[in-house]
Amino acid sequence: MKPIGIFYGSTTGKTEIIAKKIKNQFTDTQIDIYNVRFASEKDLEKYDNIILGTSTWGKAELQKDFKDFLSILKKANLRGKKIAIFGVGDSSKYPVSFADSIGIVFEVLEGKGAIFVGEFSVKGYHFESSLSIFGDKFAGLPIDEDSECDLNKERISMWTDLLKLSLN
Ligand SMILES: Cc1cc2nc3c(=O)[nH]c(=O)nc-3n(C[C@H](O)[C@H](O)[C@H](O)COP(=O)(O)O)c2cc1C
């Protein structure tokens, strides 16, 4: 598999932890992790496989650094690249906007010629609404590090198995 760039935004460190856990699932592949606070358009364009991760901070609100990074994402040439998104949230405290971040990022990038991979089933999640559902699936992997952290190991493993079949 070609190298993967993981780009994350994290306020209290939870999304950063998940980014590292995702990296650990790919033992035979080069994976570089970037905090979006320090990442550029050039960093993004180096990869044919990109994983984007950000938490949600209020209804339809992205984590601050990732919000700032959107302008770079919009400018970058992402044509033909495979992109997977994960979102970190809390389904127990914020059930009406659970992991909205995935859907926000997805919509920003739609139409830029990237190929989205890593849709994930809603089965097993407990929430009322989310901007991240398209059709009957999440547009990426939601992770709840606050209320369902016991389920994360399995969710990450299922998702990365999917990515191993669909990334470049
Ligand atoms: C003020 C505040 C608002 C939040 N809003 C949401 C939300 O709307 N939806 C959600 O799923 N999680 C929400 N969360 C939960 C965070 O996304 C969650 O704690 C996440 O793990 C933080 O990740 P980070 O430390 O990587 O930024 C909120 C947390 C706080 C403190």
The ligand as an SDF file (V2000), in Angstrom:
LIG
                    3D

 31 33  0  0  0  0  0  0  0  0999 V2000
  -18.0310   22.3350   24.8900 C   0  0  0  0  0  0  0  0  0  0  0  0
  -18.0490   20.9880   24.2340 C   0  0  0  0  0  0  0  0  0  0  0  0
  -18.9010   20.7660   23.1670 C   0  0  0  0  0  0  0  0  0  0  0  0
  -18.9450   19.5070   22.5460 C   0  0  0  0  0  0  0  0  0  0  0  0
  -19.8210   19.2960   21.5150 N   0  0  0  0  0  0  0  0  0  0  0  0
  -19.9290   18.0570   20.9730 C   0  0  0  0  0  0  0  0  0  0  0  0
  -20.8890   17.7970   19.9590 C   0  0  0  0  0  0  0  0  0  0  0  0
  -21.6660   18.6600   19.5540 O   0  0  0  0  0  0  0  0  0  0  0  0
  -20.9370   16.5480   19.4220 N   0  0  0  0  0  0  0  0  0  0  0  0
  -20.1030   15.5380   19.8460 C   0  0  0  0  0  0  0  0  0  0  0  0
  -20.1990   14.4320   19.3240 O   0  0  0  0  0  0  0  0  0  0  0  0
  -19.1810   15.7620   20.8250 N   0  0  0  0  0  0  0  0  0  0  0  0
  -19.0730   16.9870   21.3810 C   0  0  0  0  0  0  0  0  0  0  0  0
  -18.1520   17.2220   22.3720 N   0  0  0  0  0  0  0  0  0  0  0  0
  -17.2810   16.1210   22.8250 C   0  0  0  0  0  0  0  0  0  0  0  0
  -15.8870   16.1970   22.2270 C   0  0  0  0  0  0  0  0  0  0  0  0
  -15.9170   16.1240   20.8170 O   0  0  0  0  0  0  0  0  0  0  0  0
  -15.0870   15.0270   22.7820 C   0  0  0  0  0  0  0  0  0  0  0  0
  -14.8260   15.2550   24.1440 O   0  0  0  0  0  0  0  0  0  0  0  0
  -13.7890   14.7410   22.0510 C   0  0  0  0  0  0  0  0  0  0  0  0
  -13.2450   13.5410   22.5500 O   0  0  0  0  0  0  0  0  0  0  0  0
  -12.7580   15.8560   22.1660 C   0  0  0  0  0  0  0  0  0  0  0  0
  -11.6700   15.4840   21.3340 O   0  0  0  0  0  0  0  0  0  0  0  0
  -10.3100   16.3130   21.2820 P   0  0  0  0  0  0  0  0  0  0  0  0
   -9.7550   16.3410   22.6550 O   0  0  0  0  0  0  0  0  0  0  0  0
   -9.4410   15.5190   20.3820 O   0  0  0  0  0  0  0  0  0  0  0  0
  -10.6130   17.6600   20.7340 O   0  0  0  0  0  0  0  0  0  0  0  0
  -18.0970   18.4630   22.9980 C   0  0  0  0  0  0  0  0  0  0  0  0
  -17.2460   18.6940   24.0950 C   0  0  0  0  0  0  0  0  0  0  0  0
  -17.2250   19.9340   24.7010 C   0  0  0  0  0  0  0  0  0  0  0  0
  -16.3020   20.1310   25.8880 C   0  0  0  0  0  0  0  0  0  0  0  0
  1  2  1  0
  2  3  1  0
  2 30  2  0
  3  4  2  0
  4  5  1  0
  4 28  1  0
  5  6  2  0
  6  7  1  0
  6 13  1  0
  7  8  2  0
  7  9  1  0
  9 10  1  0
 10 11  2  0
 10 12  1  0
 12 13  2  0
 13 14  1  0
 14 15  1  0
 14 28  1  0
 15 16  1  0
 16 17  1  0
 16 18  1  0
 18 19  1  0
 18 20  1  0
 20 21  1  0
 20 22  1  0
 22 23  1  0
 23 24  1  0
 24 25  2  0
 24 26  1  0
 24 27  1  0
 28 29  2  0
 29 30  1  0
 30 31  1  0
M  END
$$$$
